[in-house]
Amino acid sequence: MTLVIILWGLIANAQSIPNIASGKIERIENFSSKFVETRNVDVWLPDGYDSSRKYSVIYMHDGQMLFDSTKTWNRKEWGVDETFSRLINEGKINHCIVVAIWNSGMKRHREYFPQKPFESLTTEQQDFISKSLQSPGGGTEDFKPVSDNYLKFIVSELKPFIDKKYPVYKDRKHTFIAGSSMGGLISMYAICEYPAVFGGAACLSTHWPGIFSIKGNPVPDAFVNYMRTHLPNPKTHKFYFDYGDHTLDAMYPPLQKKVDDVMKEKGFTDKNWVTRFFPGDDHSEISWNRRLHIPIEFLLKN
């Protein structure tokens, strides 16, 4: 499983701009940051993009996996350009742009693992997590999340750049964040940590275990406890969660149930929160591609 973490991001920064079916992509190469490692950011602009119009913005993680399967490590993609174009053309969502943030490869898990819940664990529990994430025959370096810095990069460096360069709404009502697996976790964490910035989060196949086993794992409860005290106001924020029941997603049903209980406790209803179960879906871009339209329409609907 460690191999998957590595492979998900090991695409050279020299990769050419994705081929897309609609719209266009503008690449910000090697976006520098004082908080995280340099990385590419691909900005998708819809057909008919007009600088005199205002656009909503959705920030998406694992940016190199979103558009072109011929350039991804596993030859799969989210189909972001096709899905967003269709929803815009059908008048189902507001005009928007997509900011696709590349992951950092080897440090992806550290950047996407919610930091405060991890730091709430005992030393022994943190050691358990570190050992669980070490590859067989690999190093013994302790696992320490750096997700607080990753979010600082998005909120204090990348978003101001996007707000200045593109004709976008800057307010919470028109700013969203989305991802899958560990990207689902960091999306949940982002809206909880920065409720004044993000108005909605789409968390597909959220990796509630944090590691790759349930037995003796304290992480899911740490996430639930964090959400119980950090969820934003349901009157001004939206959440979307989903999960399948094959491959990694097979671990998620009972864990998502605990999260759903907290959402209910904190006053979320079907007006501002959706959890969907997709029997037969696995933990892959193929599944997320197939159902991406659901969270996007929920968050950005006209």
C-alpha positions as CSV (number, residue, x, y, z in Angstrom):
1,M,0.0,0.0,0.0
2,T,2.9,2.3,0.6
3,L,3.8,1.9,-3.1
4,V,0.4,3.4,-4.0
5,I,1.2,6.5,-1.9
6,I,4.4,6.9,-3.8
7,L,3.1,6.2,-7.2
8,W,0.2,8.5,-6.9
9,G,2.5,11.4,-7.1
10,L,5.6,10.3,-9.0
11,I,5.0,12.1,-12.3
12,A,7.8,14.4,-13.4
13,N,7.2,18.1,-13.1
14,A,8.2,18.3,-16.8
15,Q,5.0,16.5,-17.7
16,S,3.3,18.2,-20.6
17,I,0.0,20.0,-20.2
18,P,-2.9,17.5,-20.2
19,N,-5.0,17.0,-23.3
20,I,-8.6,17.9,-22.5
21,A,-11.9,17.6,-24.2
22,S,-13.1,21.1,-23.4
23,G,-12.0,24.4,-22.0
24,K,-8.3,25.1,-21.6
25,I,-5.6,24.6,-19.0
26,E,-3.1,27.3,-17.9
27,R,-0.2,25.9,-16.0
28,I,1.5,27.6,-13.2
29,E,4.9,25.8,-13.3
30,N,6.8,25.2,-10.1
31,F,4.7,27.4,-7.9
32,S,7.0,28.3,-5.0
33,S,6.0,28.4,-1.4
34,K,7.5,29.1,2.0
35,F,5.3,26.4,3.5
36,V,5.6,23.4,1.2
37,E,7.7,22.1,-1.7
38,T,7.4,23.6,-5.1
39,R,4.8,22.1,-7.4
40,N,2.8,22.6,-10.5
41,V,-0.8,24.0,-10.4
42,D,-3.1,23.5,-13.4
43,V,-5.9,26.0,-13.8
44,W,-8.9,24.8,-15.9
45,L,-10.9,27.5,-17.6
46,P,-14.2,26.5,-19.2
47,D,-15.2,27.1,-22.9
48,G,-16.3,30.6,-23.4
49,Y,-14.1,31.9,-20.5
50,D,-14.6,35.6,-20.3
51,S,-12.5,37.9,-18.1
52,S,-15.5,40.2,-17.7
53,R,-17.5,37.5,-16.0
54,K,-17.1,36.5,-12.3
55,Y,-16.3,32.8,-11.6
56,S,-16.6,30.5,-8.6
57,V,-13.5,28.5,-7.7
58,I,-13.0,24.9,-6.7
59,Y,-9.6,23.8,-5.4
60,M,-8.9,20.2,-6.1
61,H,-6.0,18.0,-4.8
62,D,-4.0,15.4,-6.7
63,G,-4.1,17.8,-9.7
64,Q,-2.0,15.6,-12.0
65,M,-4.8,12.9,-11.9
66,L,-7.7,15.0,-12.9
67,F,-7.7,15.5,-16.7
68,D,-5.7,13.2,-18.9
69,S,-5.3,9.4,-18.3
70,T,-2.5,9.2,-20.9
71,K,-0.3,11.2,-18.5
72,T,-1.2,9.6,-15.1
73,W,0.7,6.8,-13.5
74,N,-2.2,4.4,-13.5
75,R,-3.8,5.5,-16.8
76,K,-6.9,6.7,-15.0
77,E,-8.4,10.1,-14.6
78,W,-11.3,12.0,-13.0
79,G,-12.6,13.5,-16.2
80,V,-12.9,16.9,-14.6
81,D,-13.1,18.9,-17.9
82,E,-15.8,16.7,-19.3
83,T,-17.9,16.8,-16.1
84,F,-17.6,20.5,-15.4
85,S,-18.3,21.4,-19.0
86,R,-21.4,19.3,-19.2
87,L,-22.8,20.7,-15.9
88,I,-22.1,24.3,-16.9
89,N,-23.6,23.8,-20.4
90,E,-26.7,22.3,-18.9
91,G,-27.0,25.2,-16.5
92,K,-26.8,23.0,-13.5
93,I,-23.9,24.8,-11.8
94,N,-22.5,28.3,-11.6
95,H,-19.7,29.3,-14.0
96,C,-16.5,28.2,-12.3
97,I,-12.8,27.5,-12.7
98,V,-10.9,24.5,-11.3
99,V,-7.5,25.0,-9.6
100,A,-5.8,21.6,-9.7
101,I,-3.0,21.4,-7.1
102,W,-0.4,18.7,-7.9
103,N,0.5,16.5,-5.0
104,S,4.1,16.2,-3.9
105,G,4.6,12.5,-4.4
106,M,6.6,11.1,-1.5
107,K,5.2,13.7,1.0
108,R,1.6,13.4,-0.2
109,H,0.4,11.4,2.9
110,R,2.0,13.9,5.3
111,E,0.5,16.9,3.5
112,Y,-3.0,15.4,3.4
113,F,-3.2,13.8,6.9
114,P,-5.1,16.2,9.2
115,Q,-2.5,17.5,11.7
116,K,-4.5,18.5,14.7
117,P,-6.3,15.1,15.1
118,F,-2.9,13.4,14.8
119,E,-1.4,15.6,17.4
120,S,-4.3,14.8,19.8
121,L,-3.1,11.2,19.9
122,T,-0.9,9.9,22.6
123,T,2.8,9.3,21.9
124,E,2.1,5.5,21.8
125,Q,-0.7,6.0,19.3
126,Q,1.5,8.2,17.1
127,D,4.2,5.6,17.2
128,F,1.6,3.0,16.1
129,I,0.7,5.2,13.1
130,S,4.4,5.7,12.2
131,K,5.1,2.0,12.3
132,S,2.0,1.2,10.2
133,L,3.1,3.6,7.5
134,Q,6.7,2.3,7.2
135,S,7.3,0.2,4.2
136,P,8.8,-3.3,4.7
137,G,12.6,-2.9,4.7
138,G,12.2,0.8,4.6
139,G,13.4,3.6,6.9
140,T,12.3,4.2,10.4
141,E,11.5,7.9,10.2
142,D,8.6,9.0,12.4
143,F,5.5,10.0,10.6
144,K,4.6,13.7,11.2
145,P,1.8,15.4,9.2
146,V,2.5,18.8,7.7
147,S,-1.0,19.5,6.6
148,D,-1.2,22.8,8.5
149,N,1.5,24.1,6.3
150,Y,-0.2,22.6,3.2
151,L,-3.3,24.5,4.0
152,K,-1.4,27.7,4.7
153,F,0.1,27.4,1.2
154,I,-3.4,27.1,-0.3
155,V,-5.0,29.9,1.7
156,S,-2.2,32.4,2.1
157,E,-0.2,31.9,-1.1
158,L,-2.2,30.1,-3.8
159,K,-5.6,31.6,-3.3
160,P,-4.3,35.3,-3.3
161,F,-2.5,34.5,-6.5
162,I,-5.7,33.0,-8.1
163,D,-7.8,35.9,-6.8
164,K,-5.5,38.4,-8.5
165,K,-4.9,36.6,-11.8
166,Y,-8.4,35.4,-12.6
167,P,-11.8,37.2,-12.4
168,V,-13.1,35.1,-9.5
169,Y,-15.3,35.7,-6.6
170,K,-13.1,35.8,-3.5
171,D,-15.8,35.1,-0.8
172,R,-16.6,31.9,1.0
173,K,-19.9,31.4,-0.8
174,H,-18.1,30.8,-4.1
175,T,-15.0,29.0,-2.9
176,F,-14.8,25.2,-2.6
177,I,-12.4,22.4,-2.0
178,A,-12.4,18.8,-3.1
179,G,-10.5,15.5,-3.2
180,S,-10.6,11.8,-2.8
181,S,-9.1,9.3,-0.3
182,M,-6.4,11.3,1.6
183,G,-7.6,14.2,-0.5
184,G,-11.0,13.8,1.0
185,L,-9.5,14.1,4.5
186,I,-7.6,17.2,3.7
187,S,-10.7,18.8,2.2
188,M,-12.6,18.1,5.4
189,Y,-9.8,19.5,7.4
190,A,-9.5,22.6,5.2
191,I,-13.1,23.7,5.6
192,C,-12.9,23.1,9.4
193,E,-9.7,25.0,9.8
194,Y,-10.6,27.8,7.4
195,P,-14.4,28.2,7.6
196,A,-14.1,31.8,6.5
197,V,-12.4,30.8,3.3
198,F,-14.2,27.7,2.1
199,G,-18.0,27.4,1.8
200,G,-18.1,23.7,0.8
201,A,-16.1,20.5,0.6
202,A,-16.4,17.4,-1.5
203,C,-14.8,14.4,0.1
204,L,-15.0,11.3,-2.1
205,S,-14.0,7.9,-0.6
206,T,-12.6,9.7,2.4
207,H,-9.8,7.7,3.9
208,W,-11.0,7.7,7.5
209,P,-8.5,5.0,8.6
210,G,-5.6,7.4,7.8
211,I,-3.4,4.2,7.5
212,F,-4.3,0.9,5.8
213,S,-5.7,-1.2,8.6
214,I,-8.6,-0.8,11.1
215,K,-7.4,-3.2,13.8
216,G,-6.2,-1.2,16.8
217,N,-6.3,2.0,14.8
218,P,-7.0,5.2,16.9
219,V,-7.2,7.5,13.9
220,P,-10.9,7.3,12.9
221,D,-12.0,8.2,16.4
222,A,-9.5,11.1,16.4
223,F,-11.0,12.5,13.2
224,V,-14.6,12.1,14.6
225,N,-13.6,13.9,17.8
226,Y,-12.0,16.7,15.9
227,M,-15.0,17.2,13.7
228,R,-17.3,17.2,16.8
229,T,-15.5,20.4,18.0
230,H,-14.4,22.0,14.7
231,L,-17.3,21.6,12.2
232,P,-18.3,25.0,10.7
233,N,-21.7,26.5,10.9
234,P,-24.2,24.4,8.9
235,K,-26.1,27.6,7.9
236,T,-23.1,28.7,5.8
237,H,-21.3,25.5,4.8
238,K,-21.9,22.4,2.7
239,F,-20.3,18.9,3.0
240,Y,-20.4,16.0,0.6
241,F,-19.1,12.5,1.5
242,D,-19.3,9.3,-0.4
243,Y,-17.9,5.8,-0.4
244,G,-18.0,2.4,-2.2
245,D,-17.4,-1.1,-0.8
246,H,-14.6,-2.5,-2.9
247,T,-10.8,-2.4,-2.4
248,L,-9.8,0.3,0.1
249,D,-13.4,1.6,0.3
250,A,-14.4,-1.7,1.9
251,M,-13.2,-0.3,5.2
252,Y,-15.3,2.8,5.1
253,P,-19.0,2.0,5.7
254,P,-18.8,1.7,9.5
255,L,-16.4,4.7,9.8
256,Q,-18.6,6.9,7.6
257,K,-21.5,6.0,9.8
258,K,-19.7,7.6,12.8
259,V,-19.0,10.7,10.8
260,D,-22.6,10.9,9.7
261,D,-23.8,10.7,13.4
262,V,-21.6,13.7,14.2
263,M,-23.0,15.7,11.2
264,K,-26.5,15.1,12.5
265,E,-25.4,16.1,16.1
266,K,-24.0,19.4,14.8
267,G,-27.2,20.3,12.9
268,F,-26.4,19.4,9.3
269,T,-29.4,18.3,7.2
270,D,-30.0,17.3,3.6
271,K,-29.9,21.0,2.7
272,N,-26.2,21.3,3.5
273,W,-24.9,17.8,3.8
274,V,-24.9,14.7,1.6
275,T,-23.5,11.2,2.2
276,R,-23.9,8.7,-0.6
277,F,-23.1,5.0,-0.7
278,F,-22.2,3.4,-4.1
279,P,-22.3,-0.4,-3.8
280,G,-19.8,-2.0,-6.1
281,D,-17.6,1.1,-6.5
282,D,-13.9,0.7,-5.7
283,H,-11.1,3.1,-4.7
284,S,-10.1,4.5,-8.1
285,E,-10.4,7.4,-10.5
286,I,-12.8,5.3,-12.5
287,S,-15.3,5.4,-9.6
288,W,-14.7,9.1,-8.8
289,N,-15.1,10.0,-12.5
290,R,-18.4,8.3,-12.7
291,R,-19.9,10.1,-9.7
292,L,-18.1,13.4,-9.7
293,H,-21.1,15.2,-11.1
294,I,-23.1,14.6,-7.9
295,P,-20.9,16.6,-5.4
296,I,-20.1,19.3,-8.0
297,E,-23.8,19.9,-8.7
298,F,-24.6,19.8,-4.9
299,L,-21.9,22.4,-4.1
300,L,-22.1,24.7,-7.1
301,K,-25.7,24.4,-8.2
302,N,-27.4,27.4,-9.7
